[in-house]
Amino acid sequence: MENLLTRINADLQAAMKSQAEFRLGVLRMMKSKILYVNARGDLPEAELVKIITKYSKELKDGIEEFRKVNRPDDVARIEKELQIVLEYLPKQLAPEEVKNLVTAVIASVGATSIKEMGKVMKEVTTRQPGIDGKLVNQFVRELLK
C-alpha cells in the first residue's frame, strides 16, 4: 500500500500538469502540514492520518465560523477544500460501527469504570487511526457509566 505522503506528492504533480489551481493549493497545504511536523515527511501512516484529520477538523471549524457570520462564499470554498482533504482520509465509520468498536475494545481491555477511559480511547485510536474522537468519547462515557 502506498504511503499517504507519496499519494499526495503524485496528486500534486497531476494537479500541476492539469493546471487544477484550487486542488493544487489544497494539496500543497496538506503537504506543508505534514512537513511542518517532520521535514522529511517520514512519519508512520497513523501519524500522517492524524495530521490530515486535524486539518479536516480545522476546515470544519472554519465552515461553522463562516456560517455564523453569514459568509456563504467562504463556506462554499472551504467545503470544496474539505471534500479534497477527505479523499485522503480513511473512510469514516458510521456511529453504529464506532459503538461496536468501542464495545469490543472495552471487552478486550477489561475496562469496568470511567477511570479506564484513557486506556480505552488509546486502544480505539490505535485500531482505527483518524476516528472521530468526540464520537468515541461519547460512546465510552455511555458504556462505562
Contacts in CASP RR format, 6 or more apart in sequence:
PFRMAT RR
TARGET T0000
AUTHOR 0000-0000-0000
METHOD contacts of the structure
MODEL  1
MENLLTRINADLQAAMKSQAEFRLGVLRMMKSKILYVNARGDLPEAELVK
IITKYSKELKDGIEEFRKVNRPDDVARIEKELQIVLEYLPKQLAPEEVKN
LVTAVIASVGATSIKEMGKVMKEVTTRQPGIDGKLVNQFVRELLK
3 45 0 8 1.000
3 48 0 8 1.000
4 45 0 8 1.000
4 48 0 8 1.000
4 49 0 8 1.000
4 52 0 8 1.000
4 88 0 8 1.000
5 31 0 8 1.000
5 34 0 8 1.000
5 41 0 8 1.000
5 43 0 8 1.000
5 48 0 8 1.000
7 88 0 8 1.000
8 27 0 8 1.000
8 30 0 8 1.000
8 31 0 8 1.000
8 34 0 8 1.000
8 88 0 8 1.000
9 31 0 8 1.000
11 23 0 8 1.000
11 27 0 8 1.000
12 24 0 8 1.000
12 27 0 8 1.000
12 28 0 8 1.000
12 31 0 8 1.000
15 23 0 8 1.000
15 24 0 8 1.000
15 25 0 8 1.000
15 27 0 8 1.000
16 24 0 8 1.000
22 80 0 8 1.000
22 81 0 8 1.000
23 84 0 8 1.000
26 81 0 8 1.000
26 84 0 8 1.000
26 85 0 8 1.000
27 84 0 8 1.000
29 55 0 8 1.000
30 52 0 8 1.000
30 55 0 8 1.000
30 85 0 8 1.000
30 88 0 8 1.000
33 51 0 8 1.000
33 52 0 8 1.000
33 54 0 8 1.000
33 55 0 8 1.000
34 41 0 8 1.000
34 43 0 8 1.000
34 48 0 8 1.000
34 51 0 8 1.000
34 52 0 8 1.000
35 41 0 8 1.000
37 43 0 8 1.000
37 47 0 8 1.000
37 51 0 8 1.000
38 47 0 8 1.000
43 51 0 8 1.000
45 129 0 8 1.000
46 126 0 8 1.000
46 129 0 8 1.000
49 89 0 8 1.000
49 90 0 8 1.000
49 129 0 8 1.000
49 130 0 8 1.000
50 129 0 8 1.000
50 130 0 8 1.000
52 85 0 8 1.000
52 88 0 8 1.000
52 89 0 8 1.000
53 89 0 8 1.000
53 130 0 8 1.000
55 85 0 8 1.000
56 82 0 8 1.000
56 85 0 8 1.000
56 86 0 8 1.000
56 89 0 8 1.000
59 78 0 8 1.000
59 81 0 8 1.000
59 82 0 8 1.000
59 85 0 8 1.000
60 82 0 8 1.000
62 78 0 8 1.000
63 75 0 8 1.000
63 78 0 8 1.000
63 79 0 8 1.000
63 82 0 8 1.000
66 72 0 8 1.000
66 74 0 8 1.000
66 75 0 8 1.000
66 78 0 8 1.000
67 75 0 8 1.000
89 130 0 8 1.000
90 128 0 8 1.000
90 129 0 8 1.000
90 130 0 8 1.000
92 131 0 8 1.000
92 132 0 8 1.000
93 101 0 8 1.000
93 128 0 8 1.000
93 131 0 8 1.000
95 135 0 8 1.000
98 131 0 8 1.000
98 132 0 8 1.000
98 135 0 8 1.000
98 136 0 8 1.000
98 139 0 8 1.000
99 139 0 8 1.000
99 143 0 8 1.000
101 124 0 8 1.000
101 127 0 8 1.000
101 128 0 8 1.000
101 131 0 8 1.000
102 120 0 8 1.000
102 124 0 8 1.000
102 136 0 8 1.000
102 139 0 8 1.000
102 140 0 8 1.000
102 143 0 8 1.000
103 139 0 8 1.000
103 143 0 8 1.000
105 111 0 8 1.000
105 120 0 8 1.000
105 123 0 8 1.000
105 124 0 8 1.000
105 127 0 8 1.000
106 120 0 8 1.000
106 140 0 8 1.000
106 143 0 8 1.000
106 144 0 8 1.000
108 123 0 8 1.000
109 116 0 8 1.000
109 119 0 8 1.000
109 120 0 8 1.000
109 123 0 8 1.000
110 116 0 8 1.000
111 117 0 8 1.000
111 119 0 8 1.000
111 120 0 8 1.000
111 144 0 8 1.000
112 144 0 8 1.000
113 144 0 8 1.000
114 141 0 8 1.000
114 144 0 8 1.000
114 145 0 8 1.000
116 144 0 8 1.000
117 137 0 8 1.000
117 140 0 8 1.000
117 141 0 8 1.000
117 144 0 8 1.000
120 140 0 8 1.000
120 144 0 8 1.000
121 133 0 8 1.000
121 136 0 8 1.000
121 137 0 8 1.000
121 140 0 8 1.000
124 131 0 8 1.000
124 136 0 8 1.000
124 140 0 8 1.000
125 131 0 8 1.000
125 133 0 8 1.000
125 136 0 8 1.000
END
